[in-house]
Amino acid sequence: MANSHKGEVAVKTADASYILHFSTNAICELEDVLEKPVIQIVAEFENEENVGMKIVRYLVWAGLTTKNPGMTVEEAGDILDEVGYALMMDKVGLAMRRFFPDPEGDETKNPQPAKAG
């Protein structure tokens, strides 16, 4: 069961339930594999018209590995296919907002990560 207070988001397929959660370690792995800082990844994700499938799949993978260690990128892609692109984009967005909470506590706003420096 997903604990929203810990930043978790439930993801259900026909056969299984998963927890999508961005931990610091998951974000670092995401940065390593995409060779971009999280600020740039989030900016690309927020631009839904131009976001690449590679970024979406790796975001799903990173979010799922926190609670499902050893999950492969291909398995994450299969879950993305089963859940559906639009619904998974909503769930990833929610999990990202929970990782980068708005200072006023408004989960509906876009994530605003701190500037690197």
Solvent accessible surface area in square Angstrom, and as a share of the most:
residue,aa,sasa,rsa
1,M,226,1.01
2,A,28,0.22
3,N,57,0.29
4,S,52,0.34
5,H,179,0.80
6,K,135,0.57
7,G,9,0.08
8,E,10,0.05
9,V,7,0.04
10,A,37,0.28
11,V,0,0.00
12,K,139,0.59
13,T,25,0.14
14,A,96,0.75
15,D,134,0.69
16,A,38,0.30
17,S,80,0.51
18,Y,47,0.18
19,I,29,0.15
20,L,0,0.00
21,H,33,0.15
22,F,3,0.01
23,S,27,0.18
24,T,90,0.52
25,N,114,0.59
26,A,5,0.04
27,I,10,0.05
28,C,60,0.36
29,E,92,0.41
30,L,0,0.00
31,E,49,0.22
32,D,105,0.54
33,V,63,0.36
34,L,18,0.09
35,E,156,0.70
36,K,56,0.24
37,P,71,0.44
38,V,19,0.11
39,I,62,0.31
40,Q,80,0.35
41,I,0,0.00
42,V,4,0.02
43,A,56,0.43
44,E,48,0.22
45,F,16,0.07
46,E,69,0.31
47,N,71,0.36
48,E,111,0.50
49,E,164,0.74
50,N,116,0.60
51,V,17,0.10
52,G,34,0.33
53,M,108,0.48
54,K,130,0.55
55,I,11,0.06
56,V,1,0.00
57,R,76,0.28
58,Y,32,0.12
59,L,0,0.00
60,V,0,0.00
61,W,37,0.13
62,A,0,0.00
63,G,0,0.00
64,L,0,0.00
65,T,27,0.16
66,T,42,0.24
67,K,97,0.41
68,N,40,0.20
69,P,115,0.73
70,G,72,0.69
71,M,22,0.10
72,T,62,0.36
73,V,23,0.13
74,E,111,0.50
75,E,80,0.36
76,A,0,0.00
77,G,11,0.10
78,D,95,0.49
79,I,13,0.07
80,L,6,0.03
81,D,111,0.58
82,E,95,0.42
83,V,21,0.12
84,G,25,0.24
85,Y,88,0.34
86,A,75,0.58
87,L,89,0.44
88,M,0,0.00
89,M,9,0.04
90,D,95,0.49
91,K,43,0.18
92,V,0,0.00
93,G,5,0.05
94,L,43,0.21
95,A,1,0.00
96,M,1,0.00
97,R,52,0.19
98,R,51,0.18
99,F,61,0.25
100,F,30,0.13
101,P,95,0.60
102,D,24,0.12
103,P,125,0.78
104,E,138,0.62
105,G,62,0.59
106,D,52,0.27
107,E,76,0.34
108,T,114,0.66
109,K,95,0.40
110,N,87,0.45
111,P,8,0.05
112,Q,127,0.56
113,P,26,0.16
114,A,89,0.69
115,K,184,0.78
116,A,87,0.67
117,G,124,1.20
